[in-house]
Amino acid sequence: MTSQRHTHDALLDATRECVLEVGVRRTTLTDVAKRAGVSRMTLYRRYPDVDHLVRALMTREFAALLAEVERSSGQGNAREQLAQRAVDAIRMLDANPLMRRVMQLDADLMLPYLTDRLGSTQRLVEQFLVAQIEAGHLDGSIRPGDARTQARVVLLSTQSMVLSTRPATSGLEFTSLLDELARQLDGALKP
């Protein structure tokens, strides 16, 4: 094997393939090591268990998605851009094969991120939202308030949409739900 296969990304790519194939719970460090073409000890030195490996994968996956949302050229003022980017992020997460697989097979693994703590990906999203809200304070499109508090409310509101997409949204047009969410965010943040 080349040293390229031993890179952080190669290990996370192998983890992604395993999770897509069998889900989080059935993914093992042995399977990941075999798929990545490295010894189990190489993998164990970098990640003590599957949980750490999957968390690193999810952080990488969703940080890339967030970066794509940030690059999107939002139109309008900061408030309108925030609402549109939130909807875009939900749409992208809904279409993301890894997120779909986790929600299909291991949705309960997301529960601690709703009830116990914020994960690193949620903190990245919150930082993005704080910056968007501060920009809205500056351009006057978002009502005054504590940007961190406002960002947390937006985060909690939007993540419920991500995690409740199916089956809670069945019988309704997904696009209509996202349009309504954008209107709610816009209205809630309006001065």
N, C-alpha and C positions, 0 to 999 in steps of 0.2 A: 504494500500500500504506500501511496505517496504521502508526504507530510501534509499535503493539502487536505486529505481525508481526516486528519486529526484536528482540524480547526474547529473552533467553537461552532461556527455555522454548519459544518458538516455533521456534527453531533446533533444539533437541533433539527437539521433537515431529516436525519434518520428518525429522530423522535417524532417529528411531524408525520412521517410516513407510517410509523407504527400506530400512532393515535388515530389517524384516518382509517387504518385497516381494522383495528380491534378496539379502539376506545382507550381512555386514560387508564381505567382499572386493570385492563388486561395487558397493558404495555409493561414490559420488564426491562431492566437495565441490560440483561443478557441479550434480549432481542434487539435493543437499540445498538449495542456494541457490535453484534453480528451484522446488522444492516449497515452500520457506519464503517465496518471493516477495521475495527480497533479491538484491542483486548478489553476484557471486562475491567481489568485493573486501571487501564488508561481512563476509562469512563468513570470508575469509582473515585479516582483521584480528583476528577473535576466536579463530580456531582455525587453527593452521598447517597441519594435515593431518587426514585422516579419522581417524587413530588417536586424536588428542587429542579429537576430536568424539565418537567412539564411547565412549571412556573416560568422558567427561563424562556421556554418556547413561546408561551402565551405572551410574555412581555415583548419578545422580539416581534411576534406576529402582529400584535395590536399596536405596538409603537410604529411599525411600518404603515399600518392603516391610518393612524393618527397623522403621521407625516404626510400621507397622501391627501388627507382632508385639509391639513394646513396649507398645502400647495394649491389647493383648489382656489380659483379666483372667485371669491365671493363678490357679489354685487350689492351695492347699497351701503348703508351705514353699518357700524360695528354690530348693532343689535340684529339687524337683518342678516348679516353674514353669520353671526353666531347661530341663529335659528336654522338657517340653511345648512350650515356645516354640521350641526347636530343631526339633522335629518339625513344628510349624506352619510354620516358615520354609521347611523343605524342601518341604513340601506346596505352599506358595504359589509357591516358585520353580519347582517342577515344572509348575504350572498357568500360569506366566507366559509369555505368547506370545513376548516378546522372548528370554527365556532358552531357550525351546524352539527358536526359529529359529536362534539362535547355535549351540546344541548340534547342531542338525540339519545346518547348512551349514558352520559354521566352528569346530567343537569344538576343533581344534588351536590356535586362538588363545588358549584358556584355559590352555594348557600352561605359559607363563611364570609364571602365578600359582600354579602348583603346584610348580615346580622352581626358579625364579629369585628371586622376590620376592613380597611381599604387596602387593596393590593397595589403593587407597584404600577400596574397598568392604569388603575383608577387614579392614582396620584399623578401620573403623566397627563391623563385627560383633565384632571382638575387644574393642573398648571396651565394647560392650554386654555381652559375656560376662564381662569383668572385673568390671563393676558387679554382675552377677547373682551371680558367685562370691563377691565381697566381702559381699554381702547374706547369702549362705549361710554364710559364716564367722561373721557376726554372730549369725544365728539358730541356729547350731550344726548346720545341716542338711548342710553341706559340710565335709568333713574339712579340717583345717588344711593349708596349703601356700601356695606363692607363687601368688597369684591370676593373674598374667600367664602363668605357665607352665601352670597348669591351663586357663586360657582358650585358650591356643594349642593345647593337645591337643584340646580340644572343637572348636575351629575346624577343625583338620586332619581330625578324625574325621568331622565333619558335612559338610564340603565334598566329601569323597570320595563321600558318598552323593548329593549334588547332581549331581556331574559323572559319576557312574556309573549314573544311573537307567536309562538305556536304552543299549544292549541288555543290560548286565550284570545287570539285575534281572529280565529276562524269565523267565517260568516260575514266578515267585513273586508272591504278592499284595503290592502296594506297601504297603498298609496294614499288613500283617503285618511287613514289613521296618521300617517306621517305628516300630511298637510295640516291636520288638526293639531298635532303636536307643535309644528312650526308656528301656527297661529297662537297657541297657548304660551309658548316661550316668548314670542314677540310681545304679546299683551302683558305678560307678567313682568317683563323687564322695561317696558315703555315708561318714560318719565311721566 
